[in-house]
Amino acid sequence: MLTVFGKHLRKIRIDNDEILNDMAKKLHVTAAYLSAVENGKREIPEGWIEEIKKSYGLDGEQYVELQEAAIRSKKNIKIRLDNETDRDRDLLIAFARRFRELDDSEAQTIQNILNKKKGV
């Protein structure tokens, strides 16, 4: 099943009258590998977003949409903690342990806090 990122790649191909193999060549991978990334069976390789932007001349909005699609398609995220304060490390770990237990109201409250702009 196509990921959000895979859907964006497919749209880029269609908009450029390309098939899977054409895009795979531009990204220096096999069509099978590209298909696996689109379907979430492989992680999105480092540097692909920039390479796609460059190869297909994406404008700012398209580039941001592709970045967001890549984030939404991730199955795992890694957060380096080696440069964090003890307070921040504790906060990140506590959140990771408990986020599945949050009810809708709690999740929305946290989302609102994270989306709030400084000084507003």
matplotlib code that plots the C-alpha trace (Angstrom):
import matplotlib.pyplot as plt

x = [0.0, 1.4, 2.6, 1.8, 5.3, 4.8, 1.6, 3.6, 6.3, 3.7, 2.1, 5.5, 6.1, 2.7, 3.1, 6.4, 5.1, 7.5, 7.2, 8.7, 11.9, 12.5, 12.4, 14.5, 17.2, 17.2, 17.6, 20.3, 18.3, 16.4, 12.7, 12.2, 13.9, 11.9, 8.7, 9.7, 10.2, 6.9, 5.1, 6.8, 8.9, 12.1, 13.0, 13.3, 17.0, 18.9, 19.2, 16.3, 14.1, 16.8, 17.6, 13.9, 13.6, 16.6, 15.8, 12.2, 12.5, 10.0, 8.9, 8.9, 5.4, 5.9, 9.2, 7.5, 4.7, 7.2, 9.1, 5.8, 4.8, 8.1, 7.7, 4.1, 5.4, 8.1, 7.7, 10.5, 12.1, 15.4, 16.2, 19.7, 19.9, 23.6, 23.5, 20.3, 20.0, 18.8, 15.5, 15.0, 16.1, 13.7, 10.9, 11.6, 11.8, 8.6, 6.7, 8.0, 6.9, 3.4, 2.2, 0.1, -1.8, -2.9, -6.6, -7.8, -8.0, -4.5, -3.0, -4.8, -3.4, 0.1, -0.3, -1.6, 1.4, 3.8, 2.1, 2.0, 4.3, 6.6, 5.4, 1.8]
y = [0.0, 3.4, 5.7, 9.4, 9.9, 7.2, 9.0, 12.2, 10.5, 8.9, 12.4, 13.8, 11.0, 11.4, 15.2, 14.6, 11.8, 9.3, 5.7, 4.2, 3.2, 6.8, 8.2, 5.2, 6.1, 9.7, 8.6, 6.0, 3.1, 0.1, 0.4, -2.4, -0.3, 2.8, 0.8, -0.6, 3.0, 4.1, 1.2, 1.7, -1.5, 0.6, 3.8, 7.0, 7.3, 10.3, 13.0, 11.9, 14.9, 17.2, 15.1, 14.9, 18.7, 19.3, 16.6, 17.8, 21.5, 21.5, 24.9, 25.9, 24.6, 21.3, 20.8, 21.4, 19.1, 16.4, 16.9, 16.6, 13.5, 11.9, 12.7, 11.3, 8.1, 7.3, 4.2, 5.1, 8.3, 8.7, 11.5, 12.0, 12.7, 13.1, 16.9, 17.3, 18.6, 16.1, 17.9, 17.7, 14.0, 13.1, 14.9, 13.2, 9.8, 10.3, 11.4, 8.4, 6.0, 7.5, 9.0, 5.9, 6.3, 9.9, 10.5, 12.8, 15.8, 15.4, 14.8, 17.9, 20.0, 18.8, 19.5, 23.0, 23.7, 22.4, 24.4, 27.6, 30.3, 32.1, 35.5, 34.9]
z = [0.0, -1.0, 1.8, 1.8, 0.5, -2.2, -3.3, -3.7, -5.7, -8.0, -8.6, -9.4, -11.9, -13.5, -13.7, -15.5, -17.8, -16.2, -15.2, -12.0, -13.8, -15.0, -11.5, -10.2, -12.7, -11.6, -7.9, -8.8, -7.5, -9.0, -9.7, -7.1, -4.5, -5.3, -5.2, -1.7, -0.5, -1.9, -0.2, 3.2, 3.0, 3.0, 4.8, 2.7, 2.1, 3.4, 0.8, -1.4, -0.7, -1.9, -4.9, -5.9, -5.4, -7.7, -10.3, -10.7, -10.0, -7.1, -5.9, -2.3, -1.6, -3.4, -1.5, 1.9, 1.0, 0.1, 3.3, 5.3, 3.4, 4.2, 7.9, 7.9, 6.2, 8.7, 10.8, 13.2, 14.3, 16.1, 18.5, 19.6, 23.3, 23.8, 23.7, 25.7, 29.3, 31.9, 32.0, 28.3, 28.2, 31.0, 29.2, 25.9, 27.5, 29.6, 26.4, 24.5, 27.2, 27.7, 24.4, 23.5, 26.8, 26.1, 25.5, 22.8, 25.0, 26.4, 22.9, 21.7, 24.6, 23.9, 20.1, 20.9, 23.1, 20.5, 17.7, 19.7, 18.4, 20.8, 21.8, 20.9]

ax = plt.figure().add_subplot(projection="3d")
ax.plot(x, y, z, "-o")
ax.set_aspect("equal")
plt.show()
